[in-house]
Amino acid sequence: MGMKTVQIRLTEAQLKMIDEKVNEGKYPSRSEAIRDYVRRAELLELFNRFFDLTADKPISDEQLERTREKLWREKYAPKLKQERAAKAEG
């Protein structure tokens, strides 16, 4: 998956938080930290939509776990694998 360069504006507090995570070694760069935060926001959005769609229907913990596993396997694991492969190449 190709990546595009974008310019964003962050508050000093937001940038400080990102830099702290990079300095702690949780991320190799600001860019990777921001990409991870975007992935987490995507996941949160999907869960919010899921809960909106199922708000009037009871769902068991087992059904929720199966849905989470499927979502991870189909949407997030392939992206993570591609990003890791791209990082290893370059």
Biopython code that builds the backbone (N, CA, C, O; Angstrom):
import numpy as np
from Bio.PDB.StructureBuilder import StructureBuilder

atoms = [
    (1, "MET", "N", (0.850, -1.162, 0.000)),
    (1, "MET", "CA", (0.000, 0.000, 0.000)),
    (1, "MET", "C", (0.900, 1.232, 0.000)),
    (1, "MET", "O", (1.713, 1.413, 0.907)),
    (2, "GLY", "N", (0.753, 2.076, -1.021)),
    (2, "GLY", "CA", (1.557, 3.289, -1.089)),
    (2, "GLY", "C", (1.110, 4.305, -0.055)),
    (2, "GLY", "O", (-0.046, 4.327, 0.366)),
    (3, "MET", "N", (2.037, 5.129, 0.335)),
    (3, "MET", "CA", (1.716, 6.151, 1.329)),
    (3, "MET", "C", (1.823, 7.518, 0.688)),
    (3, "MET", "O", (2.620, 7.734, -0.224)),
    (4, "LYS", "N", (1.013, 8.432, 1.176)),
    (4, "LYS", "CA", (1.015, 9.825, 0.737)),
    (4, "LYS", "C", (1.550, 10.681, 1.870)),
    (4, "LYS", "O", (1.387, 10.354, 3.046)),
    (5, "THR", "N", (2.175, 11.757, 1.510)),
    (5, "THR", "CA", (2.642, 12.715, 2.500)),
    (5, "THR", "C", (1.580, 13.776, 2.677)),
    (5, "THR", "O", (1.065, 14.326, 1.703)),
    (6, "VAL", "N", (1.253, 14.062, 3.940)),
    (6, "VAL", "CA", (0.281, 15.109, 4.244)),
    (6, "VAL", "C", (0.864, 16.014, 5.322)),
    (6, "VAL", "O", (1.729, 15.612, 6.100)),
    (7, "GLN", "N", (0.376, 17.220, 5.344)),
    (7, "GLN", "CA", (0.800, 18.161, 6.378)),
    (7, "GLN", "C", (-0.334, 18.279, 7.384)),
    (7, "GLN", "O", (-1.493, 18.446, 7.005)),
    (8, "ILE", "N", (-0.001, 18.192, 8.663)),
    (8, "ILE", "CA", (-1.019, 18.357, 9.704)),
    (8, "ILE", "C", (-0.525, 19.382, 10.720)),
    (8, "ILE", "O", (0.671, 19.647, 10.834)),
    (9, "ARG", "N", (-1.463, 19.941, 11.439)),
    (9, "ARG", "CA", (-1.125, 20.872, 12.507)),
    (9, "ARG", "C", (-1.541, 20.233, 13.821)),
    (9, "ARG", "O", (-2.660, 19.738, 13.960)),
    (10, "LEU", "N", (-0.627, 20.251, 14.782)),
    (10, "LEU", "CA", (-0.883, 19.693, 16.103)),
    (10, "LEU", "C", (-0.621, 20.763, 17.146)),
    (10, "LEU", "O", (0.171, 21.680, 16.932)),
    (11, "THR", "N", (-1.294, 20.634, 18.272)),
    (11, "THR", "CA", (-0.979, 21.530, 19.374)),
    (11, "THR", "C", (0.372, 21.121, 19.955)),
    (11, "THR", "O", (0.857, 20.018, 19.703)),
    (12, "GLU", "N", (0.964, 22.006, 20.724)),
    (12, "GLU", "CA", (2.232, 21.661, 21.365)),
    (12, "GLU", "C", (2.053, 20.463, 22.287)),
    (12, "GLU", "O", (2.934, 19.606, 22.369)),
    (13, "ALA", "N", (0.920, 20.396, 22.980)),
    (13, "ALA", "CA", (0.670, 19.273, 23.885)),
    (13, "ALA", "C", (0.576, 17.956, 23.110)),
    (13, "ALA", "O", (1.097, 16.936, 23.561)),
    (14, "GLN", "N", (-0.083, 17.972, 21.952)),
    (14, "GLN", "CA", (-0.190, 16.755, 21.149)),
    (14, "GLN", "C", (1.182, 16.313, 20.646)),
    (14, "GLN", "O", (1.518, 15.130, 20.691)),
    (15, "LEU", "N", (1.968, 17.273, 20.167)),
    (15, "LEU", "CA", (3.292, 16.937, 19.669)),
    (15, "LEU", "C", (4.186, 16.438, 20.803)),
    (15, "LEU", "O", (4.979, 15.517, 20.609)),
    (16, "LYS", "N", (4.062, 17.035, 21.968)),
    (16, "LYS", "CA", (4.844, 16.601, 23.121)),
    (16, "LYS", "C", (4.497, 15.157, 23.486)),
    (16, "LYS", "O", (5.385, 14.361, 23.789)),
    (17, "MET", "N", (3.203, 14.820, 23.457)),
    (17, "MET", "CA", (2.782, 13.464, 23.774)),
    (17, "MET", "C", (3.382, 12.471, 22.775)),
    (17, "MET", "O", (3.870, 11.410, 23.166)),
    (18, "ILE", "N", (3.344, 12.817, 21.498)),
    (18, "ILE", "CA", (3.900, 11.939, 20.470)),
    (18, "ILE", "C", (5.405, 11.785, 20.669)),
    (18, "ILE", "O", (5.933, 10.674, 20.617)),
    (19, "ASP", "N", (6.089, 12.899, 20.895)),
    (19, "ASP", "CA", (7.537, 12.838, 21.093)),
    (19, "ASP", "C", (7.905, 12.003, 22.321)),
    (19, "ASP", "O", (8.906, 11.287, 22.308)),
    (20, "GLU", "N", (7.105, 12.093, 23.371)),
    (20, "GLU", "CA", (7.365, 11.274, 24.560)),
    (20, "GLU", "C", (7.274, 9.795, 24.226)),
    (20, "GLU", "O", (8.102, 9.003, 24.678)),
    (21, "LYS", "N", (6.275, 9.418, 23.440)),
    (21, "LYS", "CA", (6.125, 8.005, 23.048)),
    (21, "LYS", "C", (7.306, 7.544, 22.193)),
    (21, "LYS", "O", (7.786, 6.419, 22.337)),
    (22, "VAL", "N", (7.764, 8.420, 21.308)),
    (22, "VAL", "CA", (8.933, 8.087, 20.475)),
    (22, "VAL", "C", (10.168, 7.959, 21.357)),
    (22, "VAL", "O", (10.940, 7.011, 21.212)),
    (23, "ASN", "N", (10.359, 8.903, 22.266)),
    (23, "ASN", "CA", (11.526, 8.867, 23.152)),
    (23, "ASN", "C", (11.515, 7.658, 24.082)),
    (23, "ASN", "O", (12.573, 7.159, 24.463)),
    (24, "GLU", "N", (10.324, 7.184, 24.449)),
    (24, "GLU", "CA", (10.202, 5.992, 25.287)),
    (24, "GLU", "C", (10.469, 4.716, 24.488)),
    (24, "GLU", "O", (10.596, 3.634, 25.062)),
    (25, "GLY", "N", (10.554, 4.845, 23.171)),
    (25, "GLY", "CA", (10.799, 3.687, 22.317)),
    (25, "GLY", "C", (9.540, 2.946, 21.903)),
    (25, "GLY", "O", (9.618, 1.859, 21.331)),
    (26, "LYS", "N", (8.383, 3.524, 22.187)),
    (26, "LYS", "CA", (7.136, 2.856, 21.795)),
    (26, "LYS", "C", (6.898, 2.949, 20.296)),
    (26, "LYS", "O", (6.206, 2.109, 19.720)),
    (27, "TYR", "N", (7.468, 3.965, 19.665)),
    (27, "TYR", "CA", (7.377, 4.149, 18.211)),
    (27, "TYR", "C", (8.744, 4.561, 17.698)),
    (27, "TYR", "O", (9.489, 5.241, 18.404)),
    (28, "PRO", "N", (9.087, 4.159, 16.478)),
    (28, "PRO", "CA", (10.387, 4.551, 15.931)),
    (28, "PRO", "C", (10.423, 5.996, 15.427)),
    (28, "PRO", "O", (11.498, 6.572, 15.260)),
    (29, "SER", "N", (9.242, 6.579, 15.186)),
    (29, "SER", "CA", (9.206, 7.935, 14.637)),
    (29, "SER", "C", (7.851, 8.582, 14.924)),
    (29, "SER", "O", (6.889, 7.914, 15.303)),
    (30, "ARG", "N", (7.806, 9.886, 14.736)),
    (30, "ARG", "CA", (6.530, 10.599, 14.863)),
    (30, "ARG", "C", (5.517, 10.049, 13.863)),
    (30, "ARG", "O", (4.349, 9.841, 14.191)),
    (31, "SER", "N", (5.986, 9.819, 12.642)),
    (31, "SER", "CA", (5.076, 9.332, 11.596)),
    (31, "SER", "C", (4.424, 8.013, 11.989)),
    (31, "SER", "O", (3.220, 7.831, 11.816)),
    (32, "GLU", "N", (5.230, 7.094, 12.521)),
    (32, "GLU", "CA", (4.670, 5.796, 12.908)),
    (32, "GLU", "C", (3.685, 5.950, 14.057)),
    (32, "GLU", "O", (2.662, 5.266, 14.094)),
    (33, "ALA", "N", (3.983, 6.839, 14.990)),
    (33, "ALA", "CA", (3.052, 7.086, 16.098)),
    (33, "ALA", "C", (1.728, 7.611, 15.567)),
    (33, "ALA", "O", (0.664, 7.143, 15.972)),
    (34, "ILE", "N", (1.789, 8.572, 14.670)),
    (34, "ILE", "CA", (0.566, 9.160, 14.119)),
    (34, "ILE", "C", (-0.208, 8.123, 13.319)),
    (34, "ILE", "O", (-1.433, 8.061, 13.418)),
    (35, "ARG", "N", (0.492, 7.300, 12.520)),
    (35, "ARG", "CA", (-0.201, 6.241, 11.773)),
    (35, "ARG", "C", (-0.905, 5.283, 12.730)),
    (35, "ARG", "O", (-2.028, 4.856, 12.465)),
    (36, "ASP", "N", (-0.253, 4.944, 13.837)),
    (36, "ASP", "CA", (-0.877, 4.043, 14.808)),
    (36, "ASP", "C", (-2.117, 4.686, 15.425)),
    (36, "ASP", "O", (-3.136, 4.020, 15.608)),
    (37, "TYR", "N", (-2.035, 5.966, 15.742)),
    (37, "TYR", "CA", (-3.200, 6.657, 16.305)),
    (37, "TYR", "C", (-4.352, 6.696, 15.298)),
    (37, "TYR", "O", (-5.515, 6.572, 15.681)),
    (38, "VAL", "N", (-4.032, 6.865, 14.025)),
    (38, "VAL", "CA", (-5.080, 6.860, 12.992)),
    (38, "VAL", "C", (-5.706, 5.470, 12.891)),
    (38, "VAL", "O", (-6.925, 5.345, 12.770)),
    (39, "ARG", "N", (-4.871, 4.421, 12.939)),
    (39, "ARG", "CA", (-5.418, 3.051, 12.907)),
    (39, "ARG", "C", (-6.347, 2.822, 14.094)),
    (39, "ARG", "O", (-7.409, 2.217, 13.949)),
    (40, "ARG", "N", (-5.947, 3.305, 15.259)),
    (40, "ARG", "CA", (-6.796, 3.145, 16.444)),
    (40, "ARG", "C", (-8.099, 3.918, 16.296)),
    (40, "ARG", "O", (-9.151, 3.444, 16.724)),
    (41, "ALA", "N", (-8.041, 5.090, 15.700)),
    (41, "ALA", "CA", (-9.253, 5.881, 15.469)),
    (41, "ALA", "C", (-10.178, 5.155, 14.488)),
    (41, "ALA", "O", (-11.397, 5.163, 14.656)),
    (42, "GLU", "N", (-9.589, 4.527, 13.461)),
    (42, "GLU", "CA", (-10.393, 3.746, 12.513)),
    (42, "GLU", "C", (-11.110, 2.606, 13.234)),
    (42, "GLU", "O", (-12.297, 2.368, 13.014)),
    (43, "LEU", "N", (-10.378, 1.913, 14.090)),
    (43, "LEU", "CA", (-10.969, 0.804, 14.833)),
    (43, "LEU", "C", (-12.088, 1.287, 15.750)),
    (43, "LEU", "O", (-13.141, 0.656, 15.835)),
    (44, "LEU", "N", (-11.863, 2.391, 16.426)),
    (44, "LEU", "CA", (-12.888, 2.958, 17.298)),
    (44, "LEU", "C", (-14.134, 3.331, 16.499)),
    (44, "LEU", "O", (-15.257, 3.094, 16.944)),
    (45, "GLU", "N", (-13.935, 3.907, 15.332)),
    (45, "GLU", "CA", (-15.062, 4.269, 14.477)),
    (45, "GLU", "C", (-15.848, 3.023, 14.057)),
    (45, "GLU", "O", (-17.079, 3.035, 14.052)),
    (46, "LEU", "N", (-15.138, 1.956, 13.707)),
    (46, "LEU", "CA", (-15.815, 0.714, 13.329)),
    (46, "LEU", "C", (-16.615, 0.143, 14.499)),
    (46, "LEU", "O", (-17.744, -0.317, 14.323)),
    (47, "PHE", "N", (-16.022, 0.175, 15.696)),
    (47, "PHE", "CA", (-16.753, -0.308, 16.861)),
    (47, "PHE", "C", (-17.975, 0.563, 17.148)),
    (47, "PHE", "O", (-19.035, 0.041, 17.494)),
    (48, "ASN", "N", (-17.842, 1.861, 17.013)),
    (48, "ASN", "CA", (-18.985, 2.747, 17.230)),
    (48, "ASN", "C", (-20.104, 2.447, 16.243)),
    (48, "ASN", "O", (-21.275, 2.399, 16.621)),
    (49, "ARG", "N", (-19.742, 2.244, 14.971)),
    (49, "ARG", "CA", (-20.772, 1.896, 13.979)),
    (49, "ARG", "C", (-21.412, 0.554, 14.306)),
    (49, "ARG", "O", (-22.626, 0.385, 14.194)),
    (50, "PHE", "N", (-20.572, -0.400, 14.714)),
    (50, "PHE", "CA", (-21.076, -1.720, 15.081)),
    (50, "PHE", "C", (-22.083, -1.612, 16.230)),
    (50, "PHE", "O", (-23.164, -2.197, 16.175)),
    (51, "PHE", "N", (-21.718, -0.862, 17.263)),
    (51, "PHE", "CA", (-22.615, -0.726, 18.407)),
    (51, "PHE", "C", (-23.883, 0.045, 18.036)),
    (51, "PHE", "O", (-24.954, -0.239, 18.573)),
    (52, "ASP", "N", (-23.775, 1.012, 17.127)),
    (52, "ASP", "CA", (-24.976, 1.712, 16.654)),
    (52, "ASP", "C", (-25.920, 0.741, 15.944)),
    (52, "ASP", "O", (-27.135, 0.785, 16.135)),
    (53, "LEU", "N", (-25.340, -0.136, 15.124)),
    (53, "LEU", "CA", (-26.152, -1.090, 14.372)),
    (53, "LEU", "C", (-26.775, -2.163, 15.257)),
    (53, "LEU", "O", (-27.835, -2.699, 14.931)),
    (54, "THR", "N", (-26.130, -2.477, 16.361)),
    (54, "THR", "CA", (-26.619, -3.560, 17.215)),
    (54, "THR", "C", (-27.224, -3.053, 18.526)),
    (54, "THR", "O", (-27.480, -3.842, 19.436)),
    (55, "ALA", "N", (-27.451, -1.758, 18.625)),
    (55, "ALA", "CA", (-27.929, -1.164, 19.886)),
    (55, "ALA", "C", (-29.243, -1.770, 20.353)),
    (55, "ALA", "O", (-29.464, -1.921, 21.554)),
    (56, "ASP", "N", (-30.107, -2.114, 19.423)),
    (56, "ASP", "CA", (-31.404, -2.657, 19.817)),
    (56, "ASP", "C", (-31.445, -4.184, 19.790)),
    (56, "ASP", "O", (-32.502, -4.786, 19.979)),
    (57, "LYS", "N", (-30.285, -4.806, 19.554)),
    (57, "LYS", "CA", (-30.219, -6.263, 19.490)),
    (57, "LYS", "C", (-29.189, -6.748, 20.507)),
    (57, "LYS", "O", (-28.037, -6.315, 20.467)),
    (58, "PRO", "N", (-29.574, -7.617, 21.395)),
    (58, "PRO", "CA", (-28.587, -8.142, 22.349)),
    (58, "PRO", "C", (-27.502, -8.933, 21.615)),
    (58, "PRO", "O", (-27.778, -9.617, 20.630)),
    (59, "ILE", "N", (-26.289, -8.829, 22.099)),
    (59, "ILE", "CA", (-25.174, -9.562, 21.507)),
    (59, "ILE", "C", (-24.389, -10.216, 22.638)),
    (59, "ILE", "O", (-24.130, -9.598, 23.671)),
    (60, "SER", "N", (-24.023, -11.445, 22.431)),
    (60, "SER", "CA", (-23.293, -12.160, 23.477)),
    (60, "SER", "C", (-21.802, -11.811, 23.415)),
    (60, "SER", "O", (-21.309, -11.314, 22.402)),
    (61, "ASP", "N", (-21.107, -12.077, 24.500)),
    (61, "ASP", "CA", (-19.664, -11.864, 24.525)),
    (61, "ASP", "C", (-18.977, -12.710, 23.457)),
    (61, "ASP", "O", (-18.005, -12.278, 22.839)),
    (62, "GLU", "N", (-19.491, -13.915, 23.249)),
    (62, "GLU", "CA", (-18.913, -14.806, 22.239)),
    (62, "GLU", "C", (-19.072, -14.218, 20.837)),
    (62, "GLU", "O", (-18.139, -14.261, 20.035)),
    (63, "GLN", "N", (-20.250, -13.669, 20.541)),
    (63, "GLN", "CA", (-20.464, -13.050, 19.238)),
    (63, "GLN", "C", (-19.558, -11.832, 19.059)),
    (63, "GLN", "O", (-19.001, -11.617, 17.982)),
    (64, "LEU", "N", (-19.416, -11.052, 20.103)),
    (64, "LEU", "CA", (-18.558, -9.871, 20.049)),
    (64, "LEU", "C", (-17.106, -10.283, 19.801)),
    (64, "LEU", "O", (-16.421, -9.658, 18.992)),
    (65, "GLU", "N", (-16.637, -11.308, 20.473)),
    (65, "GLU", "CA", (-15.264, -11.768, 20.293)),
    (65, "GLU", "C", (-15.043, -12.312, 18.888)),
    (65, "GLU", "O", (-14.000, -12.053, 18.287)),
    (66, "ARG", "N", (-16.001, -13.057, 18.356)),
    (66, "ARG", "CA", (-15.868, -13.553, 16.981)),
    (66, "ARG", "C", (-15.805, -12.395, 15.990)),
    (66, "ARG", "O", (-15.032, -12.431, 15.032)),
    (67, "THR", "N", (-16.610, -11.384, 16.221)),
    (67, "THR", "CA", (-16.612, -10.206, 15.355)),
    (67, "THR", "C", (-15.278, -9.472, 15.443)),
    (67, "THR", "O", (-14.733, -9.050, 14.423)),
    (68, "ARG", "N", (-14.753, -9.318, 16.652)),
    (68, "ARG", "CA", (-13.461, -8.650, 16.837)),
    (68, "ARG", "C", (-12.357, -9.410, 16.117)),
    (68, "ARG", "O", (-11.527, -8.807, 15.437)),
    (69, "GLU", "N", (-12.342, -10.742, 16.265)),
    (69, "GLU", "CA", (-11.326, -11.561, 15.610)),
    (69, "GLU", "C", (-11.411, -11.440, 14.092)),
    (69, "GLU", "O", (-10.391, -11.321, 13.413)),
    (70, "LYS", "N", (-12.623, -11.471, 13.570)),
    (70, "LYS", "CA", (-12.813, -11.363, 12.117)),
    (70, "LYS", "C", (-12.354, -9.989, 11.619)),
    (70, "LYS", "O", (-11.682, -9.886, 10.593)),
    (71, "LEU", "N", (-12.717, -8.957, 12.342)),
    (71, "LEU", "CA", (-12.312, -7.608, 11.969)),
    (71, "LEU", "C", (-10.793, -7.485, 11.957)),
    (71, "LEU", "O", (-10.219, -6.924, 11.024)),
    (72, "TRP", "N", (-10.150, -8.005, 12.984)),
    (72, "TRP", "CA", (-8.687, -7.959, 13.050)),
    (72, "TRP", "C", (-8.072, -8.716, 11.876)),
    (72, "TRP", "O", (-7.191, -8.202, 11.187)),
    (73, "ARG", "N", (-8.542, -9.927, 11.658)),
    (73, "ARG", "CA", (-7.989, -10.794, 10.619)),
    (73, "ARG", "C", (-8.165, -10.190, 9.219)),
    (73, "ARG", "O", (-7.253, -10.250, 8.394)),
    (74, "GLU", "N", (-9.334, -9.614, 8.960)),
    (74, "GLU", "CA", (-9.634, -9.141, 7.614)),
    (74, "GLU", "C", (-9.184, -7.709, 7.347)),
    (74, "GLU", "O", (-8.826, -7.380, 6.215)),
    (75, "LYS", "N", (-9.196, -6.855, 8.362)),
    (75, "LYS", "CA", (-8.914, -5.446, 8.109)),
    (75, "LYS", "C", (-7.562, -4.984, 8.630)),
    (75, "LYS", "O", (-6.827, -4.299, 7.918)),
    (76, "TYR", "N", (-7.226, -5.346, 9.851)),
    (76, "TYR", "CA", (-6.041, -4.757, 10.457)),
    (76, "TYR", "C", (-4.775, -5.589, 10.319)),
    (76, "TYR", "O", (-3.700, -5.025, 10.117)),
    (77, "ALA", "N", (-4.863, -6.890, 10.418)),
    (77, "ALA", "CA", (-3.666, -7.719, 10.291)),
    (77, "ALA", "C", (-3.005, -7.557, 8.921)),
    (77, "ALA", "O", (-1.781, -7.441, 8.862)),
    (78, "PRO", "N", (-3.760, -7.544, 7.817)),
    (78, "PRO", "CA", (-3.108, -7.356, 6.515)),
    (78, "PRO", "C", (-2.398, -6.006, 6.403)),
    (78, "PRO", "O", (-1.308, -5.930, 5.835)),
    (79, "LYS", "N", (-3.002, -4.938, 6.937)),
    (79, "LYS", "CA", (-2.361, -3.617, 6.884)),
    (79, "LYS", "C", (-1.060, -3.620, 7.666)),
    (79, "LYS", "O", (-0.040, -3.112, 7.199)),
    (80, "LEU", "N", (-1.101, -4.193, 8.851)),
    (80, "LEU", "CA", (0.091, -4.244, 9.689)),
    (80, "LEU", "C", (1.188, -5.059, 9.012)),
    (80, "LEU", "O", (2.358, -4.681, 9.056)),
    (81, "LYS", "N", (0.818, -6.166, 8.390)),
    (81, "LYS", "CA", (1.779, -7.010, 7.694)),
    (81, "LYS", "C", (2.420, -6.246, 6.537)),
    (81, "LYS", "O", (3.631, -6.328, 6.333)),
    (82, "GLN", "N", (1.611, -5.503, 5.781)),
    (82, "GLN", "CA", (2.136, -4.718, 4.662)),
    (82, "GLN", "C", (3.083, -3.624, 5.146)),
    (82, "GLN", "O", (4.132, -3.394, 4.544)),
    (83, "GLU", "N", (2.715, -2.958, 6.226)),
    (83, "GLU", "CA", (3.556, -1.886, 6.748)),
    (83, "GLU", "C", (4.880, -2.439, 7.243)),
    (83, "GLU", "O", (5.929, -1.830, 7.031)),
    (84, "ARG", "N", (4.841, -3.583, 7.897)),
    (84, "ARG", "CA", (6.084, -4.191, 8.387)),
    (84, "ARG", "C", (6.974, -4.626, 7.234)),
    (84, "ARG", "O", (8.193, -4.463, 7.290)),
    (85, "ALA", "N", (6.363, -5.183, 6.179)),
    (85, "ALA", "CA", (7.132, -5.604, 4.999)),
    (85, "ALA", "C", (7.757, -4.398, 4.322)),
    (85, "ALA", "O", (8.917, -4.453, 3.913)),
    (86, "ALA", "N", (7.008, -3.308, 4.196)),
    (86, "ALA", "CA", (7.528, -2.095, 3.575)),
    (86, "ALA", "C", (8.670, -1.521, 4.402)),
    (86, "ALA", "O", (9.663, -1.044, 3.852)),
    (87, "LYS", "N", (8.528, -1.568, 5.719)),
    (87, "LYS", "CA", (9.580, -1.044, 6.597)),
    (87, "LYS", "C", (10.851, -1.899, 6.461)),
    (87, "LYS", "O", (11.961, -1.368, 6.474)),
    (88, "ALA", "N", (10.683, -3.216, 6.332)),
    (88, "ALA", "CA", (11.832, -4.121, 6.211)),
    (88, "ALA", "C", (12.566, -3.903, 4.884)),
    (88, "ALA", "O", (13.785, -4.060, 4.806)),
    (89, "GLU", "N", (11.811, -3.541, 3.848)),
    (89, "GLU", "CA", (12.417, -3.296, 2.522)),
    (89, "GLU", "C", (13.186, -1.992, 2.490)),
    (89, "GLU", "O", (14.215, -1.889, 1.824)),
    (90, "GLY", "N", (12.695, -1.007, 3.200)),
    (90, "GLY", "CA", (13.304, 0.320, 3.062)),
    (90, "GLY", "C", (13.831, 0.819, 4.297)),
    (90, "GLY", "O", (14.374, 1.924, 4.335)),
]
sb = StructureBuilder()
sb.init_structure("model")
sb.init_model(0)
sb.init_chain("A")
sb.init_seg("    ")
for serial, (resi, resn, name, xyz) in enumerate(atoms, 1):
    if name == "N":
        sb.init_residue(resn, " ", resi, " ")
    sb.init_atom(name, np.array(xyz, "f"), 0.0, 1.0, " ", f" {name:<3s}", serial, name[0])
structure = sb.get_structure()
